[in-house]
């Protein structure tokens, strides 16, 4: 059991580290494909992390986690409506709705951790 816990933390921190490097490359003069390659790799590590968390026996997602994950899904959907099907009004509704869900989930997470 501790081995699974160790792998989950590894996936989380490696994914976050690669994501930080990707954004550092984005704001430098590095070619754009470095950013996209690192971003894709970070997303893969985050998927590994979430798969490990959700496959844990007896796992029940809390409200704050559901809100944050719904916000992530809405951001991905909004990017689809920004680039593939350019509908600016729908993009803005989805994007700002996702941001508000993620912020609400973050506040709930902070206050639920504080009460424990």
The first five atom37 places (N, CA, C, CB, O) and aatype in JSON, in Angstrom:
{
  "aatype": [20, 20, 20, 20, 20, 20, 20, 20, 20, 20, 20, 20, 20, 20, 20, 20, 20, 20, 20, 20, 20, 20, 20, 20, 20, 20, 20, 20, 20, 20, 20, 20, 20, 20, 20, 20, 20, 20, 20, 20, 20, 20, 20, 20, 20, 20, 20, 20, 20, 20, 20, 20, 20, 20, 20, 20, 20, 20, 20, 20, 20, 20, 20, 20, 20, 20, 20, 20, 20, 20, 20, 20, 20, 20, 20, 20, 20, 20, 20, 20, 20, 20, 20, 20, 20, 20, 20, 20, 20, 20, 20, 20, 20, 20, 20, 20, 20, 20, 20, 20, 20, 20, 20, 20, 20, 20, 20, 20, 20, 20, 20, 20, 20, 20, 20, 20],
  "atom_mask": [
    [1, 1, 1, 1, 1],
    [1, 1, 1, 1, 1],
    [1, 1, 1, 1, 1],
    [1, 1, 1, 1, 1],
    [1, 1, 1, 1, 1],
    [1, 1, 1, 1, 1],
    [1, 1, 1, 1, 1],
    [1, 1, 1, 1, 1],
    [1, 1, 1, 1, 1],
    [1, 1, 1, 1, 1],
    [1, 1, 1, 1, 1],
    [1, 1, 1, 1, 1],
    [1, 1, 1, 1, 1],
    [1, 1, 1, 1, 1],
    [1, 1, 1, 1, 1],
    [1, 1, 1, 1, 1],
    [1, 1, 1, 1, 1],
    [1, 1, 1, 1, 1],
    [1, 1, 1, 1, 1],
    [1, 1, 1, 1, 1],
    [1, 1, 1, 1, 1],
    [1, 1, 1, 1, 1],
    [1, 1, 1, 1, 1],
    [1, 1, 1, 1, 1],
    [1, 1, 1, 1, 1],
    [1, 1, 1, 1, 1],
    [1, 1, 1, 1, 1],
    [1, 1, 1, 1, 1],
    [1, 1, 1, 1, 1],
    [1, 1, 1, 1, 1],
    [1, 1, 1, 1, 1],
    [1, 1, 1, 1, 1],
    [1, 1, 1, 1, 1],
    [1, 1, 1, 1, 1],
    [1, 1, 1, 1, 1],
    [1, 1, 1, 1, 1],
    [1, 1, 1, 1, 1],
    [1, 1, 1, 1, 1],
    [1, 1, 1, 1, 1],
    [1, 1, 1, 1, 1],
    [1, 1, 1, 1, 1],
    [1, 1, 1, 1, 1],
    [1, 1, 1, 1, 1],
    [1, 1, 1, 1, 1],
    [1, 1, 1, 1, 1],
    [1, 1, 1, 1, 1],
    [1, 1, 1, 1, 1],
    [1, 1, 1, 1, 1],
    [1, 1, 1, 1, 1],
    [1, 1, 1, 1, 1],
    [1, 1, 1, 1, 1],
    [1, 1, 1, 1, 1],
    [1, 1, 1, 1, 1],
    [1, 1, 1, 1, 1],
    [1, 1, 1, 1, 1],
    [1, 1, 1, 1, 1],
    [1, 1, 1, 1, 1],
    [1, 1, 1, 1, 1],
    [1, 1, 1, 1, 1],
    [1, 1, 1, 1, 1],
    [1, 1, 1, 1, 1],
    [1, 1, 1, 1, 1],
    [1, 1, 1, 1, 1],
    [1, 1, 1, 1, 1],
    [1, 1, 1, 1, 1],
    [1, 1, 1, 1, 1],
    [1, 1, 1, 1, 1],
    [1, 1, 1, 1, 1],
    [1, 1, 1, 1, 1],
    [1, 1, 1, 1, 1],
    [1, 1, 1, 1, 1],
    [1, 1, 1, 1, 1],
    [1, 1, 1, 1, 1],
    [1, 1, 1, 1, 1],
    [1, 1, 1, 1, 1],
    [1, 1, 1, 1, 1],
    [1, 1, 1, 1, 1],
    [1, 1, 1, 1, 1],
    [1, 1, 1, 1, 1],
    [1, 1, 1, 1, 1],
    [1, 1, 1, 1, 1],
    [1, 1, 1, 1, 1],
    [1, 1, 1, 1, 1],
    [1, 1, 1, 1, 1],
    [1, 1, 1, 1, 1],
    [1, 1, 1, 1, 1],
    [1, 1, 1, 1, 1],
    [1, 1, 1, 1, 1],
    [1, 1, 1, 1, 1],
    [1, 1, 1, 1, 1],
    [1, 1, 1, 1, 1],
    [1, 1, 1, 1, 1],
    [1, 1, 1, 1, 1],
    [1, 1, 1, 1, 1],
    [1, 1, 1, 1, 1],
    [1, 1, 1, 1, 1],
    [1, 1, 1, 1, 1],
    [1, 1, 1, 1, 1],
    [1, 1, 1, 1, 1],
    [1, 1, 1, 1, 1],
    [1, 1, 1, 1, 1],
    [1, 1, 1, 1, 1],
    [1, 1, 1, 1, 1],
    [1, 1, 1, 1, 1],
    [1, 1, 1, 1, 1],
    [1, 1, 1, 1, 1],
    [1, 1, 1, 1, 1],
    [1, 1, 1, 1, 1],
    [1, 1, 1, 1, 1],
    [1, 1, 1, 1, 1],
    [1, 1, 1, 1, 1],
    [1, 1, 1, 1, 1],
    [1, 1, 1, 1, 1],
    [1, 1, 1, 1, 1],
    [1, 1, 1, 1, 1],
    [1, 1, 1, 1, 1]
  ],
  "atom_positions": [
    [[0.82, -1.2, 0.0], [0.0, 0.0, 0.0], [0.86, 1.25, 0.0], [-0.94, 0.0, 1.21], [0.55, 2.22, -0.7]],
    [[1.94, 1.26, 0.78], [2.81, 2.43, 0.81], [3.5, 2.64, -0.52], [3.84, 2.29, 1.92], [3.81, 3.78, -0.89]],
    [[3.75, 1.54, -1.26], [4.39, 1.65, -2.57], [3.47, 2.4, -3.54], [4.73, 0.25, -3.13], [3.93, 3.23, -4.32]],
    [[2.17, 2.1, -3.5], [1.22, 2.79, -4.36], [1.17, 4.27, -3.99], [-0.19, 2.16, -4.25], [1.14, 5.13, -4.87]],
    [[1.16, 4.57, -2.7], [1.15, 5.96, -2.24], [2.39, 6.7, -2.73], [1.07, 6.01, -0.71], [2.3, 7.87, -3.1]],
    [[3.54, 6.03, -2.72], [4.79, 6.64, -3.17], [4.72, 6.95, -4.67], [5.98, 5.73, -2.87], [5.18, 8.01, -5.1]],
    [[4.16, 6.03, -5.45], [4.05, 6.25, -6.89], [3.09, 7.4, -7.2], [3.57, 4.97, -7.58], [3.33, 8.18, -8.12]],
    [[2.02, 7.51, -6.43], [1.08, 8.6, -6.67], [1.77, 9.95, -6.46], [-0.13, 8.48, -5.74], [1.62, 10.86, -7.27]],
    [[2.51, 10.06, -5.4], [3.21, 11.33, -5.14], [4.26, 11.61, -6.2], [3.87, 11.31, -3.76], [4.47, 12.76, -6.6]],
    [[4.92, 10.56, -6.67], [5.91, 10.74, -7.73], [5.26, 11.26, -9.0], [6.65, 9.42, -8.02], [5.76, 12.2, -9.62]],
    [[4.13, 10.66, -9.39], [3.43, 11.12, -10.58], [2.98, 12.57, -10.43], [2.21, 10.23, -10.86], [3.08, 13.36, -11.37]],
    [[2.5, 12.92, -9.25], [2.03, 14.28, -9.02], [3.16, 15.29, -9.13], [1.38, 14.39, -7.65], [3.04, 16.28, -9.86]],
    [[4.26, 15.05, -8.43], [5.34, 16.04, -8.4], [6.13, 16.09, -9.71], [6.27, 15.74, -7.26], [6.59, 17.17, -10.1]],
    [[6.29, 14.96, -10.38], [6.96, 14.98, -11.69], [6.1, 15.74, -12.69], [7.24, 13.54, -12.19], [6.62, 16.54, -13.47]],
    [[4.8, 15.5, -12.67], [3.9, 16.22, -13.57], [3.9, 17.72, -13.33], [2.5, 15.7, -13.42], [3.94, 18.5, -14.27]],
    [[3.88, 18.11, -12.06], [3.91, 19.54, -11.74], [5.25, 20.17, -12.11], [3.64, 19.75, -10.25], [5.3, 21.3, -12.59]],
    [[6.34, 19.43, -11.9], [7.66, 19.94, -12.28], [7.8, 20.14, -13.78], [8.74, 19.01, -11.79], [8.3, 21.16, -14.23]],
    [[7.34, 19.16, -14.53], [7.41, 19.27, -16.0], [6.51, 20.4, -16.48], [6.99, 17.94, -16.67], [6.86, 21.1, -17.43]],
    [[5.38, 20.58, -15.84], [4.48, 21.68, -16.2], [5.15, 23.03, -15.95], [3.17, 21.59, -15.42], [5.02, 23.95, -16.76]],
    [[5.86, 23.16, -14.85], [6.57, 24.41, -14.56], [7.67, 24.66, -15.6], [7.19, 24.36, -13.14], [7.86, 25.8, -16.04]],
    [[8.38, 23.61, -15.98], [9.42, 23.76, -17.01], [8.8, 24.14, -18.34], [10.23, 22.45, -17.15], [9.35, 24.95, -19.08]],
    [[7.64, 23.54, -18.65], [6.97, 23.86, -19.91], [6.6, 25.34, -19.98], [5.71, 23.0, -20.08], [6.81, 25.98, -21.01]],
    [[6.07, 25.88, -18.9], [5.71, 27.29, -18.92], [6.94, 28.2, -18.88], [4.79, 27.61, -17.74], [6.9, 29.32, -19.38]],
    [[8.01, 27.72, -18.3], [9.26, 28.49, -18.36], [9.75, 28.56, -19.81], [10.35, 27.87, -17.44], [10.24, 29.6, -20.25]],
    [[9.64, 27.45, -20.54], [10.03, 27.45, -21.95], [9.09, 28.32, -22.78], [10.04, 26.02, -22.49], [9.53, 28.95, -23.75]],
    [[7.81, 28.36, -22.42], [6.84, 29.15, -23.18], [7.17, 30.63, -23.13], [5.42, 28.91, -22.65], [6.99, 31.35, -24.12]],
    [[7.65, 31.09, -21.99], [7.92, 32.52, -21.83], [9.36, 32.89, -22.15], [7.59, 32.94, -20.44], [9.77, 34.03, -21.9]],
    [[10.13, 31.96, -22.7], [11.47, 32.26, -23.18], [11.45, 32.21, -24.7], [12.53, 31.27, -22.59], [10.38, 32.15, -25.31]],
    [[12.61, 32.23, -25.29], [12.67, 32.21, -26.76], [12.76, 30.79, -27.31], [13.88, 33.03, -27.24], [13.11, 30.6, -28.48]],
    [[12.45, 29.79, -26.5], [12.5, 28.4, -26.95], [11.42, 28.16, -28.01], [12.31, 27.43, -25.75], [10.37, 28.81, -27.98]],
    [[11.66, 27.24, -28.92], [10.64, 26.92, -29.94], [9.34, 26.42, -29.29], [11.17, 25.86, -30.93], [9.36, 25.84, -28.21]],
    [[8.23, 26.66, -29.96], [6.92, 26.33, -29.41], [6.72, 24.84, -29.21], [5.83, 26.87, -30.31], [5.99, 24.42, -28.32]],
    [[7.38, 24.03, -30.04], [7.16, 22.59, -29.88], [7.74, 22.07, -28.58], [7.78, 21.83, -31.05], [7.29, 21.03, -28.11]],
    [[8.71, 22.72, -27.97], [9.2, 22.32, -26.64], [8.08, 22.45, -25.61], [10.42, 23.19, -26.22], [7.86, 21.57, -24.78]],
    [[7.38, 23.58, -25.67], [6.27, 23.8, -24.75], [5.21, 22.72, -24.9], [5.66, 25.18, -24.97], [4.77, 22.13, -23.91]],
    [[4.8, 22.45, -26.14], [3.72, 21.49, -26.37], [4.15, 20.07, -26.01], [3.27, 21.54, -27.82], [3.34, 19.3, -25.5]],
    [[5.39, 19.73, -26.25], [5.9, 18.41, -25.88], [5.92, 18.25, -24.36], [7.31, 18.19, -26.47], [5.47, 17.23, -23.83]],
    [[6.44, 19.25, -23.67], [6.48, 19.18, -22.21], [5.09, 19.25, -21.59], [7.34, 20.3, -21.66], [4.82, 18.57, -20.59]],
    [[4.21, 20.04, -22.16], [2.84, 20.13, -21.67], [2.14, 18.78, -21.82], [2.07, 21.23, -22.42], [1.43, 18.34, -20.91]],
    [[2.31, 18.14, -22.95], [1.71, 16.82, -23.17], [2.26, 15.79, -22.18], [1.97, 16.34, -24.61], [1.51, 14.97, -21.66]],
    [[3.55, 15.84, -21.93], [4.15, 14.92, -20.97], [3.61, 15.18, -19.56], [5.68, 15.06, -20.98], [3.33, 14.23, -18.82]],
    [[3.46, 16.43, -19.19], [2.91, 16.77, -17.87], [1.47, 16.28, -17.74], [2.98, 18.29, -17.63], [1.07, 15.78, -16.69]],
    [[0.7, 16.41, -18.8], [-0.69, 15.94, -18.77], [-0.74, 14.43, -18.62], [-1.44, 16.37, -20.05], [-1.61, 13.91, -17.92]],
    [[0.17, 13.72, -19.26], [0.21, 12.26, -19.14], [0.52, 11.86, -17.69], [1.28, 11.66, -20.1], [-0.11, 10.95, -17.15]],
    [[1.47, 12.55, -17.05], [1.77, 12.24, -15.66], [0.59, 12.57, -14.75], [3.01, 13.01, -15.2], [0.34, 11.85, -13.78]],
    [[-0.13, 13.65, -15.04], [-1.31, 13.98, -14.25], [-2.4, 12.93, -14.44], [-1.83, 15.37, -14.64], [-3.13, 12.63, -13.49]],
    [[-2.53, 12.38, -15.64], [-3.5, 11.31, -15.87], [-3.12, 10.07, -15.09], [-3.61, 10.98, -17.37], [-3.98, 9.41, -14.51]],
    [[-1.83, 9.74, -15.05], [-1.36, 8.61, -14.25], [-1.71, 8.82, -12.77], [0.15, 8.41, -14.42], [-2.17, 7.91, -12.09]],
    [[-1.48, 10.04, -12.29], [-1.78, 10.36, -10.9], [-3.27, 10.2, -10.6], [-1.33, 11.78, -10.57], [-3.64, 9.57, -9.62]],
    [[-4.11, 10.77, -11.45], [-5.55, 10.69, -11.21], [-6.06, 9.26, -11.32], [-6.3, 11.58, -12.2], [-6.95, 8.86, -10.58]],
    [[-5.5, 8.48, -12.24], [-5.88, 7.08, -12.36], [-5.52, 6.31, -11.1], [-5.21, 6.44, -13.58], [-6.3, 5.48, -10.62]],
    [[-4.34, 6.57, -10.56], [-3.93, 5.91, -9.32], [-4.81, 6.31, -8.15], [-2.46, 6.23, -9.0], [-5.14, 5.48, -7.3]],
    [[-5.2, 7.57, -8.09], [-6.05, 8.04, -6.99], [-7.45, 7.44, -7.1], [-6.14, 9.58, -7.0], [-7.99, 6.96, -6.11]],
    [[-8.03, 7.47, -8.31], [-9.4, 6.98, -8.47], [-9.51, 5.47, -8.39], [-9.95, 7.45, -9.79], [-10.58, 4.95, -8.09]],
    [[-8.44, 4.76, -8.65], [-8.5, 3.3, -8.6], [-8.25, 2.75, -7.2], [-7.51, 2.7, -9.57], [-8.33, 1.54, -6.99]],
    [[-7.94, 3.61, -6.26], [-7.71, 3.19, -4.88], [-9.0, 2.66, -4.28], [-7.15, 4.35, -4.04], [-10.06, 3.26, -4.45]],
    [[-8.91, 1.56, -3.58], [-10.09, 0.92, -2.99], [-10.69, 1.82, -1.91], [-9.73, -0.46, -2.41], [-9.99, 2.32, -1.04]],
    [[-12.0, 2.0, -2.0], [-12.69, 2.8, -1.01], [-12.6, 4.3, -1.23], [-12.17, 2.49, 0.33], [-12.96, 5.08, -0.35]],
    [[-12.12, 4.72, -2.39], [-11.97, 6.16, -2.65], [-13.33, 6.77, -2.95], [-10.99, 6.41, -3.83], [-14.09, 6.25, -3.77]],
    [[-13.63, 7.86, -2.29], [-14.85, 8.63, -2.56], [-14.44, 10.08, -2.78], [-15.89, 8.51, -1.38], [-13.9, 10.72, -1.87]],
    [[-14.67, 10.6, -3.98], [-14.26, 11.99, -4.24], [-15.1, 12.98, -3.43], [-14.37, 12.31, -5.75], [-16.31, 12.81, -3.28]],
    [[-14.45, 13.98, -2.93], [-15.16, 15.02, -2.18], [-15.7, 16.07, -3.16], [-14.22, 15.68, -1.13], [-15.38, 16.06, -4.35]],
    [[-16.5, 16.95, -2.63], [-17.13, 17.98, -3.47], [-16.08, 18.87, -4.11], [-18.1, 18.83, -2.63], [-16.19, 19.2, -5.29]],
    [[-15.06, 19.27, -3.36], [-14.05, 20.18, -3.91], [-13.29, 19.53, -5.06], [-13.07, 20.62, -2.82], [-12.96, 20.2, -6.03]],
    [[-13.01, 18.22, -4.96], [-12.32, 17.54, -6.05], [-13.2, 17.46, -7.3], [-11.89, 16.14, -5.61], [-12.72, 17.65, -8.41]],
    [[-14.47, 17.18, -7.1], [-15.4, 17.14, -8.24], [-15.5, 18.5, -8.92], [-16.8, 16.68, -7.78], [-15.54, 18.57, -10.15]],
    [[-15.54, 19.57, -8.14], [-15.61, 20.91, -8.73], [-14.35, 21.24, -9.52], [-15.82, 21.95, -7.64], [-14.43, 21.8, -10.61]],
    [[-13.2, 20.9, -8.98], [-11.94, 21.19, -9.68], [-11.84, 20.37, -10.96], [-10.74, 20.91, -8.76], [-11.43, 20.91, -11.99]],
    [[-12.19, 19.11, -10.92], [-12.11, 18.28, -12.12], [-13.13, 18.69, -13.17], [-12.31, 16.8, -11.76], [-12.85, 18.62, -14.37]],
    [[-14.31, 19.12, -12.74], [-15.29, 19.65, -13.68], [-14.77, 20.93, -14.32], [-16.63, 19.91, -12.97], [-14.99, 21.17, -15.51]],
    [[-14.1, 21.76, -13.54], [-13.49, 22.97, -14.1], [-12.43, 22.66, -15.13], [-12.88, 23.81, -12.99], [-12.33, 23.35, -16.14]],
    [[-11.64, 21.64, -14.88], [-10.62, 21.23, -15.86], [-11.28, 20.76, -17.15], [-9.71, 20.11, -15.28], [-10.84, 21.12, -18.24]],
    [[-12.33, 19.96, -17.03], [-13.04, 19.48, -18.22], [-13.66, 20.64, -19.0], [-14.13, 18.47, -17.82], [-13.64, 20.64, -20.23]],
    [[-14.2, 21.62, -18.29], [-14.79, 22.78, -18.97], [-13.73, 23.64, -19.65], [-15.58, 23.63, -17.98], [-13.98, 24.22, -20.7]],
    [[-12.55, 23.72, -19.07], [-11.48, 24.48, -19.72], [-11.07, 23.79, -21.01], [-10.26, 24.64, -18.79], [-10.85, 24.45, -22.03]],
    [[-10.97, 22.47, -20.99], [-10.64, 21.75, -22.22], [-11.73, 21.92, -23.27], [-10.43, 20.26, -21.92], [-11.44, 22.08, -24.46]],
    [[-12.99, 21.88, -22.84], [-14.1, 22.1, -23.78], [-14.07, 23.52, -24.33], [-15.45, 21.83, -23.11], [-14.35, 23.74, -25.51]],
    [[-13.75, 24.49, -23.48], [-13.7, 25.88, -23.96], [-12.58, 26.07, -24.97], [-13.51, 26.84, -22.78], [-12.73, 26.85, -25.92]],
    [[-11.48, 25.38, -24.79], [-10.39, 25.49, -25.76], [-10.81, 24.91, -27.11], [-9.12, 24.77, -25.24], [-10.37, 25.38, -28.16]],
    [[-11.66, 23.88, -27.07], [-12.19, 23.32, -28.3], [-13.04, 24.37, -29.03], [-13.02, 22.06, -28.0], [-12.95, 24.51, -30.25]],
    [[-13.87, 25.09, -28.27], [-14.71, 26.12, -28.89], [-13.96, 27.41, -29.19], [-15.88, 26.43, -27.99], [-14.51, 28.31, -29.83]],
    [[-12.74, 27.5, -28.76], [-11.92, 28.67, -29.13], [-11.16, 28.4, -30.42], [-10.93, 29.03, -27.99], [-11.03, 29.29, -31.26]],
    [[-10.65, 27.18, -30.58], [-9.78, 26.9, -31.72], [-10.46, 26.14, -32.84], [-8.6, 26.13, -31.26], [-10.37, 26.55, -34.0]],
    [[-11.14, 25.04, -32.54], [-11.72, 24.19, -33.59], [-13.03, 24.75, -34.11], [-11.93, 22.78, -33.07], [-13.21, 24.91, -35.31]],
    [[-13.94, 25.05, -33.2], [-15.22, 25.65, -33.55], [-15.28, 27.03, -32.92], [-16.43, 24.75, -33.08], [-15.76, 27.17, -31.8]],
    [[-14.81, 28.06, -33.63], [-14.72, 29.38, -33.0], [-16.09, 30.01, -32.72], [-13.91, 30.31, -33.87], [-16.7, 30.62, -33.6]],
    [[-16.55, 29.85, -31.5], [-17.78, 30.48, -31.03], [-17.39, 31.27, -29.78], [-18.93, 29.41, -30.72], [-17.38, 30.73, -28.68]],
    [[-17.08, 32.56, -29.96], [-16.53, 33.35, -28.85], [-17.43, 33.41, -27.61], [-16.27, 34.74, -29.31], [-16.93, 33.34, -26.49]],
    [[-18.73, 33.54, -27.8], [-19.61, 33.65, -26.64], [-19.62, 32.36, -25.82], [-21.04, 34.0, -27.08], [-19.56, 32.4, -24.59]],
    [[-19.69, 31.22, -26.49], [-19.69, 29.94, -25.79], [-18.34, 29.68, -25.13], [-20.02, 28.8, -26.77], [-18.26, 29.12, -24.03]],
    [[-17.27, 30.08, -25.81], [-15.94, 29.94, -25.23], [-15.83, 30.71, -23.92], [-14.87, 30.42, -26.21], [-15.33, 30.19, -22.93]],
    [[-16.3, 31.95, -23.92], [-16.2, 32.79, -22.71], [-17.04, 32.23, -21.57], [-16.64, 34.21, -23.01], [-16.6, 32.24, -20.42]],
    [[-18.25, 31.76, -21.87], [-19.11, 31.19, -20.83], [-18.45, 29.95, -20.23], [-20.5, 30.84, -21.4], [-18.41, 29.81, -19.01]],
    [[-17.94, 29.07, -21.07], [-17.31, 27.85, -20.57], [-16.03, 28.16, -19.8], [-16.99, 26.9, -21.73], [-15.79, 27.58, -18.74]],
    [[-15.21, 29.06, -20.32], [-13.94, 29.36, -19.7], [-14.12, 30.02, -18.33], [-13.12, 30.27, -20.6], [-13.52, 29.59, -17.35]],
    [[-14.96, 31.05, -18.27], [-15.14, 31.75, -17.0], [-15.94, 30.9, -16.0], [-15.83, 33.09, -17.22], [-15.74, 31.01, -14.79]],
    [[-16.84, 30.07, -16.51], [-17.52, 29.11, -15.64], [-16.54, 28.12, -15.04], [-18.61, 28.38, -16.41], [-16.65, 27.76, -13.87]],
    [[-15.58, 27.67, -15.86], [-14.56, 26.73, -15.37], [-13.68, 27.38, -14.32], [-13.7, 26.22, -16.54], [-13.36, 26.76, -13.3]],
    [[-13.29, 28.61, -14.55], [-12.46, 29.32, -13.57], [-13.21, 29.46, -12.25], [-12.06, 30.71, -14.11], [-12.64, 29.25, -11.18]],
    [[-14.49, 29.81, -12.32], [-15.25, 29.96, -11.07], [-15.42, 28.62, -10.35], [-16.64, 30.59, -11.35], [-15.39, 28.58, -9.12]],
    [[-15.6, 27.52, -11.09], [-15.69, 26.21, -10.46], [-14.37, 25.83, -9.78], [-16.07, 25.15, -11.49], [-14.36, 25.29, -8.67]],
    [[-13.27, 26.11, -10.46], [-11.96, 25.76, -9.89], [-11.65, 26.59, -8.65], [-10.87, 25.95, -10.94], [-11.11, 26.07, -7.67]],
    [[-11.99, 27.86, -8.67], [-11.74, 28.72, -7.51], [-12.64, 28.29, -6.34], [-12.0, 30.21, -7.86], [-12.19, 28.24, -5.2]],
    [[-13.9, 27.97, -6.64], [-14.8, 27.49, -5.6], [-14.28, 26.18, -5.0], [-16.22, 27.29, -6.16], [-14.28, 26.01, -3.78]],
    [[-13.83, 25.27, -5.85], [-13.25, 24.02, -5.37], [-12.01, 24.24, -4.53], [-12.93, 23.12, -6.53], [-11.79, 23.54, -3.54]],
    [[-11.2, 25.19, -4.92], [-9.99, 25.51, -4.16], [-10.33, 26.04, -2.77], [-9.14, 26.53, -4.91], [-9.73, 25.63, -1.78]],
    [[-11.31, 26.95, -2.7], [-11.72, 27.47, -1.4], [-12.31, 26.36, -0.52], [-12.75, 28.59, -1.57], [-12.02, 26.3, 0.68]],
    [[-13.13, 25.49, -1.11], [-13.69, 24.39, -0.34], [-12.59, 23.45, 0.16], [-14.69, 23.61, -1.18], [-12.66, 22.95, 1.28]],
    [[-11.57, 23.22, -0.66], [-10.47, 22.36, -0.26], [-9.71, 22.98, 0.91], [-9.53, 22.11, -1.45], [-9.39, 22.29, 1.88]],
    [[-9.43, 24.25, 0.81], [-8.68, 24.94, 1.88], [-9.46, 24.91, 3.18], [-8.37, 26.4, 1.49], [-8.9, 24.61, 4.24]],
    [[-10.76, 25.22, 3.11], [-11.54, 25.26, 4.34], [-11.84, 23.88, 4.89], [-12.82, 26.0, 4.11], [-11.98, 23.73, 6.1]],
    [[-11.94, 22.86, 4.04], [-12.16, 21.5, 4.55], [-10.89, 20.96, 5.19], [-12.62, 20.56, 3.42], [-10.97, 20.22, 6.17]],
    [[-9.73, 21.31, 4.67], [-8.47, 20.87, 5.27], [-8.24, 21.6, 6.6], [-7.29, 21.13, 4.3], [-7.66, 21.04, 7.52]],
    [[-8.69, 22.83, 6.69], [-8.51, 23.61, 7.92], [-9.34, 23.05, 9.07], [-8.89, 25.06, 7.67], [-8.92, 23.1, 10.22]],
    [[-10.52, 22.5, 8.75], [-11.42, 21.97, 9.78], [-10.93, 20.61, 10.3], [-12.83, 21.83, 9.22], [-11.28, 20.24, 11.42]],
    [[-10.14, 19.88, 9.53], [-9.69, 18.55, 9.95], [-8.61, 18.59, 10.96], [-9.23, 17.78, 8.8], [-8.14, 17.54, 11.39]]
  ]
}
